[in-house]
Structures are given as C-alpha cells and as structure tokens.
Amino acid sequence: MTNVTFKKHADLVDRMANTLGVDLEEVMMEGRMTMDQLGDAVLSCTGCSCPGDCETWLAARQGSADEAPDYCRNADMLVRLREGKTA
C-alpha cells in the first residue's frame, strides 16, 4: 500500500466521521478511540472496493447524514462513537 493510498483513505474515514457527526479528534481526546483503532479503521477502509462511490456519496451529502452507506466497513464503529460509546 502506498502512502498516497493510506492518506486517501484516512481522508475518507475522517470525512465519513464528520458527515455522521463524529469528531475523531474529540473522540480520541475523550479516550473513546485510540490511535491504533483509528489506524485499523483506515486500514479497513483501504480494503473497500467502493472508494469512488464513497467520494460521490460524501459529496452528495454535503457534510450531513444519519447513516453511512451499506458498504462502509466502519459504519458500526462510527455509529457507536456518535452514540457516545467507545470504538
């Protein structure tokens, strides 16, 4: 995996979190998610076969959505974080 690929998916994870109302930096400062867990989420995202669809989905939502698309590998974790739980 290239550094460019990792950065692209890190951006997708961050954008998906923000779109679902989750501030990953805040969640980590609260201790509800570790750097390792964030790294695992990004690695999971790199295995997705739909990153282009994800970019299109995110652009169409303009920063706000109640649910991630069905194919999002991090959807359950992001919902837990939004509900105030740990990753």
Secondary structure by P-SEA (a helix, b strand, c coil): ccaaaaaaaaaaaaaaaaaacccaaaaaaaccccaaaaaaaaaaaaacccaaaaaaaaaaaccccccccccccaaaaaaaaaacccc
